[in-house]
Amino acid sequence: MNTLTRLTNPTSNHIPVMLNEAIEGLNVQRGGRYVDCTLGGGGHAASILEESSPGGQLLGIDADPAAISAARERLREYRRDLILVNDNFKKVERICTAYGFRPVHGILFDLGMSSLQLEDSSRGFSFQRDAPLDMRFSPDQKLTAADVVNTFSERELADLIFQYGEEPRSRVIARHIVRKRPVVSTLQLAKIIERAVGERGRIHPATRTFQALRIAVNEELDNLKLALEQSVNLLGFGGRLVVISFHSLEDRVVKVFMQQQARGCICPPDIPECVCGRAPTLRVITRKPVTPGEAEVEANPRSRSAKMRVAERV
Ligand SMILES: C[S@@+](CC[C@H](N)C(=O)[O-])C[C@H]1O[C@@H](n2cnc3c(N)ncnc32)[C@H](O)[C@@H]1O
């Protein structure tokens, strides 16, 4: 299938990002066994199954039951080669073990939220649609964005917006939010931030705060670290780990993880001789992250901040 056919698949309005690069990064082989930790609408999964057939198998995980339903529909022609699991990828090793699905040839993470989630006006991910402040990937999670916004202290809120949103105006934003509590909807929050920050630059003033809330609600960075550690144990030798991230915090986690695993030794630099005895588990394939080409960014603006890193099990 060529890129254009893949991009215009009519069964899903989520366009998979860096699809060809991900398939190449995974080095998808006929008859291979793959894990898609972020199934979403099943766009990457469909290509993995197509490229690995006949005989390929895929285990797809998503925390969001709506994503699992969408992917089940999209991937129905591959149902015999498919295992779908509605769970958090922080349990990927346990999940694969439970299904006897290890070792595997490749593991994919395409992080963040899908267009299906962003455009669903009941989910609260977008500051352009009015919705309750939810932002949970899974309805089983307890904490919502409304809980964070309405119960955290001004200081905690400011720190969170600064740390996860890399928002330089976090203190002002937090002060305005606390003054206007309770804040119950996305548009209400977006307006408070607009008033707090004033100007409109290249990006909407609420972008960074919304990102921060989503990361906090879904514990995105912690879950990613847990899943990356486990992925190494699941990959067979020569198996590929491919991670597509959408902001610098995620990319840093992936980069540091891959570098550490490639180095092996975790002794402090001032120790003259290695005492940890750890051997490298990964070889980094992409020294620099791969980014989407101009044509893709034009066709799918959501891809503009994507960065893909690939490593191979050694
Ligand atoms: C960018 S979308 C993936 C899109 C997919 N690659 C496609 O082509 O349709 C990311 C998906 O990962 C899911 N997700 C994010 N964090 C997760 C986690 N910790 N555990 C399981 N699923 C997660 C989200 O619910 C979302 O559906």
The ligand as a MOL file (V3000), in Angstrom:
LIG
                    3D

  0  0  0     0  0            999 V3000
M  V30 BEGIN CTAB
M  V30 COUNTS 27 29 0 0 0
M  V30 BEGIN ATOM
M  V30 1 C -1.6390 8.6570 19.0730 0
M  V30 2 S -2.8000 7.4630 19.5080 0 CHG=1
M  V30 3 C -2.2900 6.0600 18.5960 0
M  V30 4 C -2.8130 6.0350 17.1910 0
M  V30 5 C -2.5180 4.7680 16.4410 0
M  V30 6 N -1.1080 4.5380 16.2940 0
M  V30 7 C -3.1870 4.7860 15.0790 0
M  V30 8 O -2.4720 4.7580 14.0670 0
M  V30 9 O -4.4280 4.8160 15.0120 0 CHG=-1
M  V30 10 C -2.3270 7.0300 21.1200 0
M  V30 11 C -3.2320 6.0120 21.7970 0
M  V30 12 O -2.5240 5.5110 22.9330 0
M  V30 13 C -3.4080 5.3310 23.9940 0
M  V30 14 N -2.6200 5.4120 25.2240 0
M  V30 15 C -1.9170 6.4710 25.6860 0
M  V30 16 N -1.3090 6.1490 26.8400 0
M  V30 17 C -1.6150 4.8580 27.1050 0
M  V30 18 C -1.2740 3.9520 28.1500 0
M  V30 19 N -0.4870 4.3130 29.1670 0
M  V30 20 N -1.7440 2.6900 28.0770 0
M  V30 21 C -2.5310 2.3050 27.0380 0
M  V30 22 N -2.9120 3.1260 26.0410 0
M  V30 23 C -2.4520 4.3780 26.0640 0
M  V30 24 C -4.4310 6.4330 23.8530 0
M  V30 25 O -5.6480 6.0640 24.4590 0
M  V30 26 C -4.5480 6.5670 22.3180 0
M  V30 27 O -5.6160 5.8060 21.8240 0
M  V30 END ATOM
M  V30 BEGIN BOND
M  V30 1 1 1 2
M  V30 2 1 2 3
M  V30 3 1 2 10
M  V30 4 1 3 4
M  V30 5 1 4 5
M  V30 6 1 5 6
M  V30 7 1 5 7
M  V30 8 2 7 8
M  V30 9 1 7 9
M  V30 10 1 10 11
M  V30 11 1 11 12
M  V30 12 1 11 26
M  V30 13 1 12 13
M  V30 14 1 13 14
M  V30 15 1 13 24
M  V30 16 1 14 15
M  V30 17 1 14 23
M  V30 18 2 15 16
M  V30 19 1 16 17
M  V30 20 1 17 18
M  V30 21 2 17 23
M  V30 22 1 18 19
M  V30 23 2 18 20
M  V30 24 1 20 21
M  V30 25 2 21 22
M  V30 26 1 22 23
M  V30 27 1 24 25
M  V30 28 1 24 26
M  V30 29 1 26 27
M  V30 END BOND
M  V30 END CTAB
M  END
